[in-house]
Amino acid sequence: MTQISKRDARKIVQSIREGTPPPARLVHHLHVGWERWLDGMVWYLDAAKDDDLSAVRFVIGEYGSGKTHFLRMTAHMALERRFVVCEITLSPEVRLDRFETVWRRMMENLATPESDGEREGIEAILNRWCEQVAQSLEQFQQALVELEHIPLLDPDFRQALRGYLRAWFEEGNRDPYLQWFKGDPIKPKGVRVRIDRTNARAMLRSLIQFLKQSGYSGLVLFLDELELIREQSYKVRDANYDVLRQFIDDADNLSNFLLLCSATSKMLTDDQKGFPSYSALWQRLGGMLGGVQGDYRAIMVNLDEATLSDDDLLELAKRLRTVHSVAHDWQAEQAVSDEFLPRLVQAVKQQVVEVPLPRLVVQATIFLLEAKQQNPDRDLEGLLPGALQGAMEHIRQQERERYRSWE
């Protein structure tokens, strides 16, 4: 395990306590297992970077199986290859059937190697481009010429780039163009349309082409927690599924683009509310989601079948202990010894709960470390039942809060 600063260690512990994996730039500190599946993901990233591939993959697993962790490990590897990455988690505020909310969140969440994987948004990317290409009048004029020759740009997207660059160089008002890029219902000077679902494919293609022109390898987009669609009314579900179908169709007509979607296995098997309930989507997906055992480049990554071994779970607990030790500046390795960690893992495995092991191991380990660090005189066997109980209740509470109606 590589060295980690106290600040980053605390960020990891805080993320876990909030029920989410660490951000992309830190997720490798906790990663164990799934080597072959990640090798398959590397193949897609390299093909998108070097051979203009565009593809869709589905990461399937129960809540807590590590879907978001897998997505962020993919983001970590994508950033190493100079992709721009963007993670969008569905929620009542961000819904596929309200495309403007998805585009706006995409423009907010864009992350680059320069931002170390932290989201910085379209404004920072635009400003960096302006700084690179318009240091002098000659450079600025040359940039305008080159802008005309970027292939496959939507005319209005090109005009918005032209207007933004000119305003930046002349120290004018860039805000109308920035608002347009963010999806606000505005038409700045020279721009004829606003960004909406009707021109989504053209705008997404234009964004990717602009990123390529700016020195990036392409775009990797994550749509997380698609299973929340299943809990909505049939009208809301169908509208969301239709936009998802459009995203998948659009991927076939793009380049240097990867779309990763995460969902639970029920989305594949529920004929009433899952993917099969919307025929236009299922006709598109049904034949894609098969695969044979040992095909790590299959469209579907099934984490329910890619289980972690006991050794993996033990290594995960050790990594958590190291991070917690740095975060709170204490000798966690002495207080919670290597000899006790297998006892912790086995105690977690003996719990009769419908929670995937990785999630419960993570939460139970953190609860135990927190309790031991704050109560050094208490023995670990006495603290273990409370850590297990606290972890399970914490997970249940997070589960209840996820499935709120969008209406």
N, C-alpha and C positions, 0 to 999 in steps of 0.2 A: 504494500500500500504506500502510495506517495505521500510526501509531507503535506500537511494542511495547516493553514493559519487558524488562530483562535476565532477570528471573525467568520471564516468560512465554516468552521466546525459548528459554531453556534447557529449559523444559517441552516445547516443540515438538520440539527436537532430541532430547531423551530419548525422547519418544514414537516418533519415527521410528526411532531405534536399537533400540527394543523391537519394532518391526514393526507399529505401530498409528498411525492418523492422530491428530492433535492432538484434545483434547477440544472439545466443541461451541463453547465460548466463544472458542476460539482458531483454529478450523479455517478461518475466512474469511481469515486471513493467508496461507494457501497456496492458496486456491481460484483455479482458472482454468477457463474453458470451461463447457460444459453450460448456457448461459444459458437456452435455450428449455425444457429439461427442468426447471430450477429454477423458471421461470415457471409451468410446469404444476403444480409442487408448491405454489407460492404459491396457486394457484387452490383446491386442496384445503384448504389451511390456512384460507383466508379463508371458504370455504364451511362448514367445520366450526365455525369461530368464529361466523359471522354467521347461518348458515342451518341449524344443528344437523345438518350432514352427518355421517355415519359411513361410512367407506370403508376398503378394503384395497388396497394397492399392492405390487407385487413389483419389487424392484430386482435385475436379473439381470446377471451379469458374471463373468468368470473371476477367480480369485484374483489380487489385485493390480490389478484394473481400476478400483478406487475405490469399491466398494460402501459400505464403512463410512464413507468420506469423504463420500459423497453423503448417507448417513443423518445424519451429524453436521452437514452444511450445512443439512439439513432441520430438525434440532433447533435450530440457531442461529436460523433464521427463525421456528420455532415459539415459541421463548422470547421473541422480539421481539413476538409476538402474545399473550403471557401464557398460553401453554399450559404444562402440566406435561409433561415429557418423561421417557422411561425407555428405556434401551437394555439389552437382554438378549442376551448372546452365549452360544450353546449350547456346552456342554462336558460332560465326564463328571460334573461336579458339578451342572450345571443342564440338565435334560432335560425335554422336553415331556411324555414319558410318566410323569414323576414331577411331577405338577402342583404339589405343595407346594414343590418347589425353584424352580419358575418364579415362583410367587406371592411366596415369600420374597425372591427376588432383585429382583422388581419393587418390593416395599416398601422394599428397601435402596437401590435405584438411582433412585428418583424425584428429579427435579431441577426446580428452579423458577427463575423470573427473579430471585427474591430471593437464591438461592444462586449466581447468575451461571452457571447451567448445570452447576455441580458437583453431584454426587449428594449429597442430604442425607437422603433417606428419609422415611417416613411420620411418624416421631416429630416431626421439625422442623415438618412441615406441620400436624400436630395441635396442637402447642404454639403455633404462630403464630396458628392459628384461636382457640384459647382466649384468648390475650392480646388478640385483637381484640374478642371478644364478651363477655368476662366480667371487665371491669375493676371492676365494682361489683355489689352484690347485685341491683340493679334490672336491670342489663345481663345478668347471669347468668340471672335468671328469664325475661327476654325471649328470650334465646338458646335456652332449653329449649322455649319456646313455638314459636319459629321452626323448631326442629329437627323438631317434629312435622309441619310443613307442607312439608318438603322432599319433592318428588314422587319416586316410584319408588324409594324407599329400601327395601332389605330390612329386615324388622322387627328382625332380630338385629344388622345393621349399625347401625341407628338406636339400638338399645339400647346397643351398644358405644360409640357416640359420646356418648350421654347419660351413661354411666358414666364415660367418660374426662373429659368436661367437668366433671362434678360432683367427681371426685377432684382435678382440677387446681384448681378454685375452693376446695375445702375442704382443700387440701394433704394429700389422702389418697394412697392407693397406686394409681398409674395403671398399674403394670406388668402386671397381668393383662390389662387391656384392650389395652395396647400389644402384648403377646405374641400376643393373638388377632388383631389387625390384621396382624401379621407372618406369620400362618399357623401358629403353633405349636399343637399339639394340646391346647388348653386351652379351657375354657368359663367365662369370668368370670361374676360374679353377674348374673343376668337374661338371659344369652345362652344360647340352647338348642343351637346347632350350632357346629361348627368350620368353617373355610373349607377346602373341598376341591373336587375337580372337579365334584361333583354340583351345587354351587351357584355355580360359577364365574361364570356369566353374571350372576346376580343381584348377586354381590359386585362384579364389575367395573362394572356399571351403577351400583351404589351409590357406588363410589369416584368415578366421574365426576360424579355428581350432587353429591356432597359437595365436590369440587373446584370445581364451578361455583358452589355456594353460598358458597365461600370466596373468590371473586373471580377465579378462573382461567377460561380459555376452554374448557378440556377437557383431554383426555389424548392424547398422541402416543406410541405404543408401537412400539419397534423390536425385531424378532426377527432377529438377525444370525447368519450362517453356518449356515443351514439345511442346506447341503450336507453337513455332518458326519453328518446322519442317514443318508445314503446308505451310509456305511461300516460301519454296524452290522448285526447279525443281523436276519433278516427279522421276528422277533417284536418286537424293539426298534423297528425301522423302522415297522412297521405301527402300533404303539402311539403312536409320535410323530406319525405322519401323521394318526391319528384325532384327537388333541388339536389339531393344526393345523387340521383341518377344523372342529372345534368353535369355535376362535377366529374363523375366517372366518364361520361361521354366526352367532356371537354379534354380530359387527360389524354385521350387518344389523338387529339389534334394539336398537342403542344409538344415541346421538346425541353430537355433539361429540367424536368419537373417530376417530383414524386409526391403522391398523395397517400398518406397513411391514415387509415380509419380504425379506431378501436371500438369494440363493442363486446357484450357478453354473448355466450353461446346461445342463449335463448333467442337472440335476434335472428339466428339462422334456422331455428326449429319451430318458432311460434307462427303458425299459419294465420292466426287471427290478428296479431299486433306487430309481429316482427317483419323482417325484410320480405318474407314470402307473401305477406298480406297485400303488398302493392306489386301487381303483376309486371308493370313496366320496369320496375327496379329489379325484381327477381329474375325476369327473363335476361336481364343484363348481367346479373351476379351469379345466378345459379350454377352455370357451368364453369365459373371462374374459381369458385371456392373449394373445389375438390383438391385432390393431390394424393400422392403416394408417400408412405412413410420413408423418411430419409431424404425427401426433396426439400432442402432448406431454402430454395429460391421459389417455392410455391407462392401463389398469391396470398394464401392465408397462413399466418403464423398463429398456431394454436397453442397458447401458453398453458392451457389446461393439460395438454399432453406433454409439454416440455417442462416436466416437474424438476424441482431442485432436489439434489441428493442430500442426505444427512450431512455429508462433508461440506456441501455448499451452504447449508443453513448454519452450520457451525462457523464457517468462515464469515458469513454475514454477521453473526453475533459478535465475532471478534472485531470486525471492522467498525461496527456500531460502538463497541466499547472504546476503541481507539479514538474515534471522533468525539465521543462524550468526554473522554479524559482530557482532550485538548480544549474542548468547549468550556469545561468547568474547572480546568487546571487542578486536577486531582489524580491520584494514582489508582485509576480504575482497574488496571491489570492486576494489582495486588489485592484490591478489595473484592473483585469478582474474578477469580482465577480461571485459568484454562481448564482446571479440573472440574469446575462447577458448570461451565457453559454447556457441556453435553447433557447435564441434568436439566438445564433450562430448556434446551431444544426438545428433549424427550417429554418434559412436562407439557410443553406446548402441543406436541403431537398427540398427547393423550386427551386433550380437550375435545368434547363432543359438541362441536359448533360448526356451522356452515360458513366457515371463513377460511380462505386459502392460507396454507401454512406460511408463505413468505410474509404476508401482511401481519399475521399474528406474532410471528417471531420478531419482527421489527418492533411492533408496539410493546410486546411483553419485555423485550430487552431494554428498551428505553425506560419503561415504567420501573423496572427493577434497578437500573442504574440510577435513576432519579431518587428512588427510595433509599438506596444504599448510601449514596453520596450525602444525603441530608440526614440519614440516621446511621452513622458509622458503627454504633455499638450493637445494632440489631444483626442477628445472623441471617444469612441468605435464605435458608430454608423457611424461616419465619416470614420473610418478606415476599417469597415467591408466590404464595396464593393470592395475596393482594395485588401483585403485579399482573398476574394472569387475569384476575377479575377486572382490574382497571383497564387493561388492554381490550378485553372483550366488550366492555360497556362503551369505551371510547369508539370502537369500530361500529357498534350498533347505532350510536348517536349520529355518527357521520353518515351511515347508511340511510337513516330516517330523513336527514336533512337533504339528501340528494334528490329524492323522488317527490319533489313538489310539482304541482300542476303549473303549466305555463299559461293558463287562462285566468 
